[in-house]
Amino acid sequence: MLNKENILGIIANHQKEIEKLEKGLVEFPNVYTASAIHQRLSFLRDNLYKYEMQARAWKLID
């Protein structure tokens, strides 16, 4: 469950996974693998944006 105590950790985890997957795009030239990575990146970026907006609303980040 998302709350003030864990939102910053979730944001950090999403950012780490995004960075890892972006590096993986270079390593996996397979079309199907790249497509799966792009889908996961899209999901993570959408959630990251929502979590950052909520953290701003709670004044946990600028």
Secondary structure per residue as TSV (DSSP state, phi and psi in degrees):
chain	resnum	aa	ss	phi	psi
A	1	M	-	360.0	138.3
A	2	L	-	-80.2	126.8
A	3	N	-	-150.7	177.7
A	4	K	T	-62.2	-28.8
A	5	E	T	-76.1	-29.0
A	6	N	T	-114.5	-4.0
A	7	I	H	-65.1	-38.9
A	8	L	H	-66.9	-35.6
A	9	G	H	-66.4	-40.2
A	10	I	H	-64.3	-42.5
A	11	I	H	-60.1	-46.3
A	12	A	H	-62.1	-42.3
A	13	N	H	-64.4	-40.4
A	14	H	H	-63.2	-43.5
A	15	Q	H	-62.9	-41.4
A	16	K	H	-62.8	-44.4
A	17	E	H	-66.2	-38.3
A	18	I	H	-60.8	-46.7
A	19	E	H	-60.9	-42.7
A	20	K	H	-63.7	-43.6
A	21	L	H	-68.7	-36.5
A	22	E	H	-62.9	-38.3
A	23	K	H	-66.8	-35.8
A	24	G	H	-65.8	-27.1
A	25	L	H	-60.0	-34.0
A	26	V	H	-73.0	-34.4
A	27	E	H	-80.6	-22.0
A	28	F	-	-116.0	94.4
A	29	P	-	-75.7	-8.7
A	30	N	-	-61.5	131.5
A	31	V	H	-61.1	-42.8
A	32	Y	H	-69.1	-40.0
A	33	T	H	-66.0	-44.3
A	34	A	H	-61.4	-39.3
A	35	S	H	-63.5	-43.9
A	36	A	H	-63.3	-40.5
A	37	I	H	-64.5	-42.5
A	38	H	H	-62.4	-39.8
A	39	Q	H	-63.7	-44.0
A	40	R	H	-65.7	-40.9
A	41	L	H	-61.0	-42.1
A	42	S	H	-60.8	-46.4
A	43	F	H	-59.8	-47.4
A	44	L	H	-65.2	-42.4
A	45	R	H	-64.6	-40.4
A	46	D	H	-62.2	-47.8
A	47	N	H	-66.0	-39.7
A	48	L	H	-59.3	-43.6
A	49	Y	H	-60.5	-45.7
A	50	K	H	-63.0	-43.3
A	51	Y	H	-66.6	-38.4
A	52	E	H	-66.2	-38.7
A	53	M	H	-63.4	-41.5
A	54	Q	H	-66.6	-40.6
A	55	A	H	-63.1	-37.3
A	56	R	H	-65.7	-40.3
A	57	A	H	-62.7	-35.9
A	58	W	T	-83.9	0.8
A	59	K	T	59.3	37.9
A	60	L	S	-91.6	-23.5
A	61	I	-	-135.5	164.9
A	62	D	-	-87.0	360.0
